[in-house]
Amino acid sequence: MSPHWLGVHEVVVPDAVVPDPDEVAWHGWVTEPELRSALLDWCFTLDSHEAFSRYLAFRTARS
């Protein structure tokens, strides 16, 4: 297992994102419902779930 850093960001991206294929095995955009489903079906680190939960709590408190 390798160390990693995780962040959740909300952005508007005007141009295509092209990651370095030597650093990123897969990338793609998912909607919030797709992400909720993926968190149940895909393999994520445990803190990924917590980061998304914190983001949702922050977004709710902001509204």
LUMLUM-364624 format. One record per residue: y, x, z of N, C-alpha, C in turn; residue number from 1. Coordinates in steps of 0.02 Angstrom, whole numbers. Layout:
BEGIN
<pt n_y="Y" n_x="X" n_z="Z" ca_y="Y" ca_x="X" ca_z="Z" c_y="Y" c_x="X" c_z="Z" k="NUM"/>
...
This chain:
BEGIN
<pt n_y="-59" n_x="42" n_z="0" ca_y="0" ca_x="0" ca_z="0" c_y="62" c_x="45" c_z="0" k="1"/>
<pt n_y="111" n_x="26" n_z="-40" ca_y="171" ca_x="66" ca_z="-43" c_y="229" c_x="30" c_z="-8" k="2"/>
<pt n_y="277" n_x="68" n_z="16" ca_y="335" ca_x="36" ca_z="48" c_y="375" c_x="-3" c_z="-5" k="3"/>
<pt n_y="409" n_x="-54" n_z="17" ca_y="449" ca_x="-93" ca_z="-29" c_y="511" c_x="-120" c_z="6" k="4"/>
<pt n_y="558" n_x="-142" n_z="-33" ca_y="619" ca_x="-173" ca_z="-7" c_y="625" c_x="-240" c_z="-40" k="5"/>
<pt n_y="646" n_x="-290" n_z="-3" ca_y="649" ca_x="-358" ca_z="-30" c_y="717" c_x="-388" c_z="-16" k="6"/>
<pt n_y="744" n_x="-421" n_z="-64" ca_y="805" ca_x="-459" ca_z="-56" c_y="801" c_x="-523" c_z="-97" k="7"/>
<pt n_y="837" n_x="-573" n_z="-76" ca_y="841" ca_x="-636" ca_z="-113" c_y="914" c_x="-644" c_z="-133" k="8"/>
<pt n_y="925" n_x="-655" n_z="-197" ca_y="993" ca_x="-660" ca_z="-222" c_y="1000" c_x="-722" c_z="-266" k="9"/>
<pt n_y="1060" n_x="-750" n_z="-265" ca_y="1076" ca_x="-807" ca_z="-307" c_y="1132" c_x="-783" c_z="-353" k="10"/>
<pt n_y="1118" n_x="-781" n_z="-418" ca_y="1166" ca_x="-753" ca_z="-466" c_y="1167" c_x="-793" c_z="-531" k="11"/>
<pt n_y="1219" n_x="-781" n_z="-570" ca_y="1223" ca_x="-804" ca_z="-639" c_y="1222" c_x="-741" c_z="-681" k="12"/>
<pt n_y="1174" n_x="-736" n_z="-726" ca_y="1165" ca_x="-677" ca_z="-768" c_y="1183" c_x="-695" c_z="-840" k="13"/>
<pt n_y="1237" n_x="-666" n_z="-866" ca_y="1259" ca_x="-685" ca_z="-933" c_y="1218" c_x="-655" c_z="-990" k="14"/>
<pt n_y="1183" n_x="-601" n_z="-977" ca_y="1145" ca_x="-566" ca_z="-1029" c_y="1072" c_x="-561" c_z="-1010" k="15"/>
<pt n_y="1030" n_x="-542" n_z="-1057" ca_y="959" ca_x="-533" ca_z="-1044" c_y="948" c_x="-475" c_z="-995" k="16"/>
<pt n_y="899" n_x="-483" n_z="-953" ca_y="880" ca_x="-430" ca_z="-906" c_y="821" c_x="-393" c_z="-936" k="17"/>
<pt n_y="826" n_x="-327" n_z="-941" ca_y="772" ca_x="-288" ca_z="-970" c_y="753" c_x="-233" c_z="-919" k="18"/>
<pt n_y="701" n_x="-247" n_z="-878" ca_y="681" ca_x="-197" ca_z="-828" c_y="644" c_x="-138" c_z="-861" k="19"/>
<pt n_y="643" n_x="-84" n_z="-825" ca_y="607" ca_x="-24" ca_z="-848" c_y="532" c_x="-38" c_z="-842" k="20"/>
<pt n_y="494" n_x="-37" n_z="-896" ca_y="423" ca_x="-52" ca_z="-893" c_y="383" c_x="-2" c_z="-852" k="21"/>
<pt n_y="411" n_x="57" n_z="-839" ca_y="377" ca_x="106" ca_z="-796" c_y="384" c_x="87" c_z="-722" k="22"/>
<pt n_y="430" n_x="42" n_z="-707" ca_y="443" ca_x="23" ca_z="-637" c_y="422" c_x="-49" c_z="-621" k="23"/>
<pt n_y="419" n_x="-92" n_z="-671" ca_y="407" ca_x="-163" ca_z="-660" c_y="348" c_x="-186" c_z="-703" k="24"/>
<pt n_y="296" n_x="-212" n_z="-670" ca_y="237" ca_x="-235" ca_z="-706" c_y="249" c_x="-303" c_z="-739" k="25"/>
<pt n_y="288" n_x="-346" n_z="-707" ca_y="302" ca_x="-413" ca_z="-733" c_y="370" c_x="-434" c_z="-707" k="26"/>
<pt n_y="405" n_x="-471" n_z="-748" ca_y="466" ca_x="-503" ca_z="-723" c_y="474" c_x="-569" c_z="-761" k="27"/>
<pt n_y="509" n_x="-614" n_z="-731" ca_y="523" ca_x="-678" ca_z="-763" c_y="566" c_x="-720" c_z="-717" k="28"/>
<pt n_y="594" n_x="-772" n_z="-745" ca_y="635" ca_x="-818" ca_z="-706" c_y="592" c_x="-878" c_z="-688" k="29"/>
<pt n_y="599" n_x="-901" n_z="-627" ca_y="563" ca_x="-961" ca_z="-605" c_y="614" c_x="-1008" c_z="-572" k="30"/>
<pt n_y="601" n_x="-1072" n_z="-578" ca_y="643" ca_x="-1121" ca_z="-544" c_y="623" c_x="-1122" c_z="-470" k="31"/>
<pt n_y="663" n_x="-1154" n_z="-430" ca_y="646" ca_x="-1159" ca_z="-359" c_y="579" c_x="-1194" c_z="-349" k="32"/>
<pt n_y="565" n_x="-1251" n_z="-382" ca_y="499" ca_x="-1282" ca_z="-374" c_y="442" c_x="-1236" c_z="-396" k="33"/>
<pt n_y="453" n_x="-1198" n_z="-450" ca_y="401" ca_x="-1151" ca_z="-473" c_y="390" c_x="-1096" c_z="-421" k="34"/>
<pt n_y="445" n_x="-1073" n_z="-390" ca_y="438" ca_x="-1021" ca_z="-338" c_y="401" c_x="-1049" c_z="-278" k="35"/>
<pt n_y="418" n_x="-1110" n_z="-257" ca_y="382" ca_x="-1140" ca_z="-200" c_y="306" c_x="-1143" c_z="-215" k="36"/>
<pt n_y="289" n_x="-1162" n_z="-275" ca_y="218" ca_x="-1166" ca_z="-295" c_y="188" c_x="-1096" c_z="-297" k="37"/>
<pt n_y="224" n_x="-1048" n_z="-326" ca_y="199" ca_x="-980" ca_z="-332" c_y="186" c_x="-949" c_z="-263" k="38"/>
<pt n_y="228" n_x="-965" n_z="-214" ca_y="218" ca_x="-938" ca_z="-147" c_y="151" c_x="-960" c_z="-118" k="39"/>
<pt n_y="126" n_x="-1016" n_z="-141" ca_y="60" ca_x="-1040" ca_z="-118" c_y="3" c_x="-1010" c_z="-159" k="40"/>
<pt n_y="17" n_x="-995" n_z="-222" ca_y="-37" ca_x="-974" ca_z="-268" c_y="-40" c_x="-900" c_z="-284" k="41"/>
<pt n_y="16" n_x="-866" n_z="-285" ca_y="19" ca_x="-796" ca_z="-304" c_y="15" c_x="-751" c_z="-243" k="42"/>
<pt n_y="0" n_x="-689" n_z="-253" ca_y="-4" ca_x="-641" ca_z="-198" c_y="66" c_x="-612" c_z="-185" k="43"/>
<pt n_y="94" n_x="-628" n_z="-127" ca_y="159" ca_x="-603" ca_z="-105" c_y="150" c_x="-566" c_z="-39" k="44"/>
<pt n_y="195" n_x="-521" n_z="-24" ca_y="195" ca_x="-492" ca_z="43" c_y="217" c_x="-545" c_z="93" k="45"/>
<pt n_y="196" n_x="-539" n_z="156" ca_y="212" ca_x="-589" ca_z="206" c_y="287" c_x="-597" c_z="215" k="46"/>
<pt n_y="325" n_x="-542" n_z="212" ca_y="397" ca_x="-549" ca_z="223" c_y="432" c_x="-583" c_z="164" k="47"/>
<pt n_y="399" n_x="-589" n_z="107" ca_y="428" ca_x="-626" ca_z="51" c_y="436" c_x="-700" c_z="70" k="48"/>
<pt n_y="387" n_x="-727" n_z="104" ca_y="390" ca_x="-797" ca_z="127" c_y="448" c_x="-805" c_z="176" k="49"/>
<pt n_y="455" n_x="-758" n_z="222" ca_y="509" ca_x="-763" ca_z="271" c_y="577" c_x="-755" c_z="238" k="50"/>
<pt n_y="583" n_x="-710" n_z="190" ca_y="647" ca_x="-700" ca_z="155" c_y="667" c_x="-765" c_z="119" k="51"/>
<pt n_y="621" n_x="-798" n_z="87" ca_y="637" ca_x="-860" ca_z="52" c_y="656" c_x="-914" c_z="102" k="52"/>
<pt n_y="620" n_x="-918" n_z="157" ca_y="637" ca_x="-968" ca_z="209" c_y="707" c_x="-956" c_z="237" k="53"/>
<pt n_y="724" n_x="-893" n_z="249" ca_y="792" ca_x="-877" ca_z="274" c_y="845" c_x="-895" c_z="222" k="54"/>
<pt n_y="830" n_x="-882" n_z="159" ca_y="877" ca_x="-900" ca_z="105" c_y="889" c_x="-975" c_z="105" k="55"/>
<pt n_y="835" n_x="-1014" n_z="109" ca_y="841" ca_x="-1087" ca_z="109" c_y="882" c_x="-1110" c_z="170" k="56"/>
<pt n_y="870" n_x="-1081" n_z="228" ca_y="908" ca_x="-1100" ca_z="288" c_y="982" c_x="-1082" c_z="280" k="57"/>
<pt n_y="996" n_x="-1024" n_z="252" ca_y="1066" ca_x="-1003" ca_z="240" c_y="1099" c_x="-1051" c_z="191" k="58"/>
<pt n_y="1064" n_x="-1068" n_z="138" ca_y="1093" ca_x="-1113" ca_z="87" c_y="1106" c_x="-1182" c_z="117" k="59"/>
<pt n_y="1060" n_x="-1205" n_z="159" ca_y="1069" ca_x="-1271" ca_z="190" c_y="1129" c_x="-1270" c_z="238" k="60"/>
<pt n_y="1136" n_x="-1217" n_z="277" ca_y="1191" ca_x="-1212" ca_z="324" c_y="1257" c_x="-1206" c_z="288" k="61"/>
<pt n_y="1257" n_x="-1177" n_z="229" ca_y="1318" ca_x="-1168" ca_z="190" c_y="1343" c_x="-1233" c_z="160" k="62"/>
<pt n_y="1297" n_x="-1281" n_z="149" ca_y="1317" ca_x="-1345" ca_z="117" c_y="1350" c_x="-1392" c_z="165" k="63"/>
